[in-house]
Amino acid sequence: MDKSTVIVPNIYPAQGYSHVVTTGPIVWTSGLVAHDADGKIVGRGDIGAQVEQVYQNMREALAACGLDFFDVIKITMFATNVLFRPTIMEARSKYFPTEPPASSFFVVTALSSADQLFEMEAMALART
C-alpha cells in the first residue's frame, strides 16, 4: 500500500514529522495543537480558545485532502485537565453535530509544551 505525506497550508509548520499521511483510502493526522500559522500558541491558559484553534487546524488538515469533518471516522483527544472535558465535548458536538466519529479522550500530565492544554488527532476515510 502506498504512503504519502500531505502538505497542509495555513497551519503551523511541522518540525520533524508530517501533519497528514495517507495510506490508501485512510487519512491520518498527527496530533494538532493550538498554534497559529506562525507557530505561536493561541489562547494561553484558555481551554475554549485552544480547542477552537485545534478544530480550525484540523479543518485545514482535512481540507488539504479534500475532506471535512463528515469524513472523520475516529478522533483521539488529549487534555491536561479532566475539568476541560465539558468544553471539549461541547466543541466536538459543534463540529460533529450528526454521526459523530468514534473517539477516545485521555487526560495527560502534559503535552509537548507547558502552554498546550489540548491536542487532537484524527483518522478519516478519503472520498472515492
C-alpha positions in Angstrom: 0.0 0.0 0.0 1.3 3.4 -0.9 2.0 6.0 1.7 2.3 9.7 1.1 2.6 12.9 3.1 0.3 15.9 2.5 1.5 19.4 2.8 -1.0 21.4 4.9 -1.0 25.2 4.1 -2.4 27.7 6.6 -1.3 25.9 9.8 2.0 25.9 11.8 5.0 24.2 10.2 5.6 20.6 11.1 9.0 20.1 12.6 10.4 16.6 12.1 7.0 15.0 11.3 4.1 15.3 8.9 0.8 16.8 9.8 -1.0 14.4 7.4 -0.2 11.0 5.9 -2.3 9.0 3.6 -2.3 5.2 3.2 -4.7 4.0 0.6 -8.1 5.5 1.5 -7.1 6.2 5.1 -6.0 9.7 6.1 -4.1 10.1 9.3 -3.4 13.3 11.1 -0.7 13.9 13.7 -1.9 15.4 17.0 -2.7 19.0 16.3 -2.4 21.7 18.9 -3.5 25.3 19.3 -0.8 27.1 17.3 -1.4 29.7 14.7 0.1 29.6 11.2 3.3 31.2 12.6 3.7 28.5 15.3 2.6 30.8 18.2 0.3 29.4 20.9 -3.3 30.6 20.7 -5.3 31.0 23.9 -2.6 30.7 26.5 -4.5 29.4 29.6 -7.9 29.4 27.8 -9.2 25.9 27.0 -12.1 27.2 24.9 -9.7 29.3 22.6 -7.3 26.4 22.3 -10.0 23.8 21.5 -11.4 26.2 18.8 -7.9 26.7 17.3 -7.2 22.9 17.2 -10.5 22.4 15.4 -9.6 25.1 12.9 -6.2 23.5 12.3 -7.9 20.1 11.9 -10.3 21.7 9.3 -7.2 22.9 7.4 -5.6 19.4 7.6 -8.7 17.7 6.3 -9.2 20.3 3.6 -5.7 19.7 2.3 -7.0 16.2 1.4 -10.3 17.4 0.0 -12.1 16.3 3.2 -14.1 17.8 6.0 -15.3 16.7 9.4 -18.0 14.5 8.0 -15.2 12.2 6.6 -13.6 11.7 10.0 -14.1 8.2 11.4 -12.0 8.4 14.6 -10.6 11.1 16.8 -8.3 10.9 19.8 -8.2 13.8 22.2 -5.7 14.7 24.9 -6.3 17.2 27.6 -4.2 18.3 30.6 -7.1 18.5 33.0 -10.3 16.4 33.3 -12.2 19.6 34.1 -11.7 20.7 30.5 -13.9 17.8 29.3 -17.2 19.8 29.1 -15.7 22.5 26.9 -14.0 19.8 24.7 -17.3 17.8 24.4 -19.2 21.0 23.5 -16.8 21.7 20.6 -17.0 18.1 19.5 -20.8 18.4 19.3 -20.4 21.6 17.3 -18.1 20.1 14.7 -19.7 16.7 14.6 -23.4 17.5 15.0 -24.6 14.3 13.5 -23.0 10.9 13.1 -20.0 11.6 15.4 -16.9 9.6 14.9 -15.5 7.0 17.2 -13.5 8.8 19.8 -11.1 8.5 22.7 -10.4 11.0 25.4 -7.3 10.9 27.6 -6.1 13.2 30.4 -2.4 13.5 30.3 0.2 15.1 32.6 1.5 17.4 29.9 1.6 17.9 26.2 4.7 18.9 24.2 4.7 22.5 25.6 3.6 23.7 29.0 1.2 26.2 27.3 -0.7 23.5 25.4 -3.9 22.3 27.1 -5.5 20.2 24.3 -4.4 18.1 21.3 -6.4 16.1 18.8 -5.6 13.6 16.1 -7.9 12.1 13.6 -8.4 9.3 11.1 -10.6 9.9 8.1 -11.8 8.0 5.1 -10.9 9.5 1.7 -13.7 10.1 -0.7 -13.6 7.8 -3.8 
